[in-house]
Amino acid sequence: MSRRRVNRVIAAVTLVKFDAISAAMAQDDLDSTQGLERRKDRPDHIQVADKITGNQVYIKVTHAGLCHTDLGKLNVDMVLGHEPVGIVEETGPDCKRLRKGDVVGWGYLHNSCNECEFCWTGREILCPKREMYGTADLNFGGFGTGAVLRENYVYKIPKGLSPANAAVLQCAGATVFSALYNNKVKPTGRVGIVGIGGLGHLAIQFAKAWGCHVTAFSTTDSKRDEAMKFGAHEFVVTKVPEGETFKVEEKLDIILSTVSGQLPWEQYYKVLKASGTVVTMGLSDDPKMTLPYGTFIAMSTRWSDPS
């Protein structure tokens, strides 16, 4: 399933209300859309395209989630924000799905070739010619005022989901849902969630709604109540005395790591079933990963990413 389709599924199947971190966008003089020209005849002075072509749409941003990944782009000459939601203001002549006034969102992926094997099999996020946040459309960040994108990479927000709550789903929600969906997690599965932050909050809720037994991992006991409130069935403190190991009620089918740092993988392998799956989602500043190689081979562990 493609990332943009996964985002639509996320919004449609959401059974819980998210405490989204959202920010209303100030409508000031920030020129946030590349190749656009200010039209003084409009009372709100929204940036609009001189000419919207093909299946492009112009979107006025209203909300954007806040993501830790943006910190890695602070030194890039670009408009930050990759969890935006907004209102379609104008549509190109070839648009078939979106209309003016639709509430829509978009995520990390802005475009792809639509010709390679990855695009043909619903994995546009892996397209070698993909255009993504941070490398393309540098003026179309969620903290700006608007964007022009092809409607193929934009999706409607259901009427029952507020734009503020939908914003965080554009990256964090898509990431953890993709991890569950693309790794074929079953409702009978036992899922471990490492890290009780933004990604972890959503991962616990999705896995619980999926029907899974959810085990939450954190270094201290301080987030136990938080994790259980979001739907975890079991909470494990991973900071243990030297020479000891943390334990779970029953070994896990899959572990989703949402943290940005490296983990003591030998410990986590001990609570993972043979041929189990580990999915890493948090971006780390440390490019090296140290794995217990012998255990990795002996257990036939599968490593994956959310894509």
C-alpha positions as CSV (number, residue, x, y, z in Angstrom):
1,M,0.0,0.0,0.0
2,S,1.4,3.4,-0.9
3,R,2.1,6.0,1.7
4,R,-0.6,8.4,0.5
5,R,-3.2,5.5,0.6
6,V,-2.0,4.5,4.0
7,N,-2.6,8.1,5.2
8,R,-6.2,7.9,3.9
9,V,-6.7,4.6,5.7
10,I,-5.4,6.1,8.9
11,A,-7.9,8.8,8.9
12,A,-10.7,6.5,8.0
13,V,-10.1,3.8,10.6
14,T,-9.2,6.1,13.5
15,L,-11.3,4.9,16.4
16,V,-9.7,7.0,19.1
17,K,-9.3,10.7,19.6
18,F,-5.8,11.9,19.4
19,D,-4.3,14.6,21.5
20,A,-2.7,16.2,18.5
21,I,0.0,18.8,18.8
22,S,-1.1,21.4,16.3
23,A,-0.4,25.0,15.5
24,A,-2.6,27.4,13.7
25,M,-0.7,29.0,10.9
26,A,-0.4,32.8,11.0
27,Q,-1.5,34.4,7.8
28,D,1.3,36.9,7.5
29,D,3.7,38.0,4.7
30,L,5.7,34.8,4.7
31,D,6.2,33.8,1.1
32,S,5.9,30.0,1.5
33,T,5.1,28.9,-2.0
34,Q,7.7,28.6,-4.7
35,G,6.8,30.2,-8.1
36,L,3.7,31.9,-6.7
37,E,2.8,35.5,-6.9
38,R,0.9,37.7,-4.4
39,R,-2.5,38.8,-5.7
40,K,-3.4,42.1,-4.0
41,D,-7.0,41.9,-5.2
42,R,-7.7,39.2,-2.7
43,P,-8.6,40.6,0.8
44,D,-6.6,38.0,2.7
45,H,-3.6,38.3,0.5
46,I,-3.2,34.6,0.2
47,Q,-0.4,33.4,-2.0
48,V,-1.9,32.0,-5.1
49,A,-0.4,30.5,-8.3
50,D,-0.3,32.6,-11.4
51,K,-1.5,29.5,-13.2
52,I,-2.5,26.2,-11.7
53,T,-1.9,23.5,-14.3
54,G,-2.7,19.9,-14.9
55,N,-3.9,18.1,-11.7
56,Q,-2.3,20.6,-9.4
57,V,-4.1,22.1,-6.4
58,Y,-3.4,25.1,-4.4
59,I,-3.9,24.5,-0.6
60,K,-4.1,27.2,2.1
61,V,-2.5,25.7,5.2
62,T,-4.5,25.9,8.4
63,H,-2.8,23.5,10.8
64,A,0.5,21.7,11.1
65,G,1.8,19.1,13.5
66,L,5.1,19.5,15.2
67,C,7.7,16.8,14.6
68,H,11.2,16.1,16.0
69,T,12.4,15.4,12.5
70,D,12.2,19.1,11.7
71,L,15.1,19.8,14.0
72,G,17.3,18.1,11.5
73,K,16.3,20.6,8.9
74,L,17.0,23.8,10.9
75,N,20.1,24.6,8.9
76,V,18.4,24.1,5.6
77,D,17.1,27.1,3.7
78,M,13.5,25.9,3.6
79,V,10.1,26.3,5.2
80,L,9.7,23.7,8.0
81,G,6.8,21.5,8.8
82,H,5.7,18.2,7.2
83,E,2.4,17.4,8.9
84,P,0.2,20.0,7.2
85,V,-3.6,20.2,6.8
86,G,-5.4,22.9,4.8
87,I,-8.2,23.9,2.5
88,V,-8.1,23.5,-1.3
89,E,-8.4,27.0,-2.7
90,E,-7.9,26.4,-6.4
91,T,-7.7,23.3,-8.7
92,G,-6.1,22.6,-12.0
93,P,-8.2,21.7,-15.1
94,D,-7.3,18.0,-14.8
95,C,-8.2,17.4,-11.2
96,K,-10.7,14.6,-10.8
97,R,-10.8,13.9,-7.1
98,L,-10.5,17.2,-5.2
99,R,-12.7,20.3,-5.2
100,K,-12.4,23.8,-3.9
101,G,-13.2,23.8,-0.2
102,D,-12.0,20.2,0.5
103,V,-10.0,19.8,3.7
104,V,-6.9,17.9,2.8
105,G,-3.5,16.9,4.1
106,W,-0.2,15.7,2.7
107,G,3.0,14.2,4.1
108,Y,6.7,13.6,3.4
109,L,6.2,12.4,-0.2
110,H,5.3,15.1,-2.7
111,N,5.9,13.3,-6.0
112,S,7.3,10.2,-7.7
113,C,8.0,9.0,-11.3
114,N,4.9,6.7,-11.5
115,E,6.8,4.5,-13.9
116,C,9.2,2.4,-11.8
117,E,8.6,-1.0,-10.1
118,F,8.1,0.7,-6.8
119,C,5.4,3.1,-8.0
120,W,3.7,0.3,-9.9
121,T,3.5,-1.8,-6.7
122,G,2.2,0.9,-4.4
123,R,5.6,1.7,-2.8
124,E,6.1,5.2,-4.2
125,I,7.9,6.2,-1.1
126,L,10.9,4.0,-2.4
127,C,10.9,5.5,-5.9
128,P,14.4,6.5,-6.9
129,K,13.1,9.7,-8.4
130,R,10.9,10.6,-5.4
131,E,10.4,14.2,-4.3
132,M,10.3,14.5,-0.6
133,Y,10.2,17.0,2.2
134,G,13.6,18.5,2.8
135,T,14.9,17.8,-0.8
136,A,12.1,19.2,-3.0
137,D,9.4,21.9,-2.8
138,L,11.5,23.7,-0.1
139,N,8.9,26.5,0.1
140,F,6.0,24.2,0.7
141,G,6.5,23.5,4.4
142,G,3.6,23.2,6.8
143,F,4.7,26.2,8.8
144,G,4.1,28.4,5.8
145,T,0.8,29.7,4.3
146,G,0.2,27.4,1.3
147,A,1.4,24.9,-1.2
148,V,0.9,23.7,-4.8
149,L,0.9,19.9,-5.2
150,R,-0.4,17.3,-7.6
151,E,-3.7,15.9,-6.3
152,N,-2.3,12.4,-6.4
153,Y,-0.2,13.1,-3.3
154,V,-2.9,14.9,-1.4
155,Y,-5.8,13.2,0.4
156,K,-9.1,14.3,1.9
157,I,-9.5,14.5,5.6
158,P,-12.8,12.9,6.7
159,K,-15.5,15.3,8.0
160,G,-15.6,13.6,11.4
161,L,-11.9,14.3,12.0
162,S,-10.9,17.8,13.0
163,P,-8.0,19.4,11.0
164,A,-6.2,20.0,14.3
165,N,-6.3,16.3,15.2
166,A,-5.6,15.2,11.6
167,A,-2.4,17.2,11.4
168,V,-0.3,14.8,13.5
169,L,-1.4,11.9,11.4
170,Q,0.4,13.2,8.3
171,C,3.8,11.9,9.5
172,A,3.7,10.3,13.0
173,G,0.4,8.6,12.3
174,A,1.4,7.4,8.8
175,T,4.7,6.1,10.1
176,V,3.4,3.9,12.9
177,F,0.4,2.7,10.9
178,S,2.6,1.8,8.0
179,A,4.8,-0.2,10.4
180,L,1.8,-2.3,11.5
181,Y,0.1,-2.6,8.1
182,N,3.2,-3.3,5.9
183,N,4.6,-5.9,8.3
184,K,1.2,-7.7,8.3
185,V,0.7,-7.6,12.0
186,K,-2.3,-9.7,13.0
187,P,-5.0,-8.7,15.6
188,T,-3.8,-11.7,17.6
189,G,-0.2,-10.4,17.5
190,R,1.8,-9.3,20.5
191,V,3.3,-5.9,19.8
192,G,6.1,-4.1,21.7
193,I,6.3,-0.3,21.5
194,V,9.6,1.3,22.6
195,G,9.4,4.9,23.6
196,I,6.3,6.7,24.9
197,G,6.6,9.9,23.0
198,G,4.7,11.3,20.0
199,L,5.2,8.2,17.8
200,G,4.8,5.9,20.8
201,H,1.4,7.4,21.8
202,L,0.0,6.8,18.3
203,A,1.6,3.4,18.0
204,I,0.0,2.2,21.2
205,Q,-3.4,3.5,20.2
206,F,-3.2,1.9,16.7
207,A,-2.0,-1.4,17.9
208,K,-4.7,-1.5,20.6
209,A,-7.4,-0.6,18.1
210,W,-6.0,-3.3,15.8
211,G,-6.7,-5.8,18.5
212,C,-3.2,-6.6,19.5
213,H,-1.7,-7.2,22.9
214,V,0.4,-4.1,23.5
215,T,3.6,-4.0,25.6
216,A,5.0,-0.5,26.2
217,F,8.7,-0.1,27.0
218,S,10.3,2.9,28.7
219,T,13.5,3.6,30.7
220,T,11.7,4.6,33.8
221,D,8.3,4.1,35.5
222,S,7.3,7.7,35.0
223,K,5.2,7.1,31.9
224,R,3.4,4.0,33.1
225,D,0.0,5.7,33.6
226,E,0.4,7.5,30.3
227,A,1.0,4.3,28.4
228,M,-1.8,2.4,30.1
229,K,-4.2,5.3,29.4
230,F,-3.4,5.1,25.7
231,G,-4.2,1.4,25.7
232,A,-1.1,-0.6,26.7
233,H,-1.8,-3.9,28.4
234,E,1.7,-4.2,29.9
235,F,4.4,-1.8,30.9
236,V,8.1,-2.7,31.2
237,V,10.8,-0.6,32.7
238,T,14.0,-1.2,30.7
239,K,16.5,0.4,33.0
240,V,17.6,-2.5,35.2
241,P,20.6,-3.2,37.4
242,E,23.7,-4.3,35.6
243,G,23.7,-8.1,34.9
244,E,19.9,-8.3,35.0
245,T,17.4,-8.3,32.1
246,F,13.9,-6.9,31.8
247,K,11.1,-9.4,31.2
248,V,7.7,-9.6,29.5
249,E,4.6,-11.7,30.2
250,E,5.0,-13.5,26.8
251,K,7.5,-13.0,24.0
252,L,6.6,-10.5,21.2
253,D,5.9,-11.0,17.5
254,I,7.1,-7.5,16.6
255,I,8.9,-4.6,18.3
256,L,8.4,-1.0,17.1
257,S,11.2,1.3,18.1
258,T,10.1,4.9,18.1
259,V,13.1,6.4,19.9
260,S,15.9,8.3,18.2
261,G,18.8,6.7,20.2
262,Q,20.4,3.2,19.9
263,L,19.0,0.4,22.1
264,P,20.6,-2.5,24.0
265,W,19.5,-4.9,21.3
266,E,20.6,-8.0,23.1
267,Q,18.1,-7.3,25.8
268,Y,15.3,-6.7,23.3
269,Y,16.1,-9.9,21.4
270,K,15.4,-11.8,24.6
271,V,11.8,-10.7,24.6
272,L,11.3,-11.3,20.9
273,K,10.0,-14.5,19.4
274,A,12.2,-16.5,17.0
275,S,11.7,-15.1,13.5
276,G,10.2,-12.0,15.0
277,T,10.4,-8.5,13.5
278,V,12.1,-5.3,14.6
279,V,11.0,-2.0,13.0
280,T,13.1,1.1,13.6
281,M,11.3,4.4,13.1
282,G,13.2,7.1,15.1
283,L,16.0,8.9,13.3
284,S,19.3,8.8,15.1
285,D,22.3,11.0,15.0
286,D,24.4,7.9,15.5
287,P,25.0,6.3,12.1
288,K,26.3,3.0,13.7
289,M,24.1,0.2,15.0
290,T,25.6,-2.5,17.1
291,L,23.8,-5.8,16.9
292,P,24.4,-9.2,18.6
293,Y,25.3,-10.8,15.4
294,G,25.1,-14.4,16.5
295,T,21.7,-14.0,18.2
296,F,20.5,-12.1,15.1
297,I,21.3,-15.1,12.9
298,A,20.2,-17.8,15.3
299,M,16.8,-16.2,15.9
300,S,16.2,-15.4,12.2
301,T,15.2,-11.9,13.2
302,R,13.7,-9.7,10.5
303,W,14.6,-6.1,10.4
304,S,12.2,-3.7,8.7
305,D,11.3,0.0,8.3
306,P,7.8,1.5,8.2
307,S,7.7,1.6,4.4
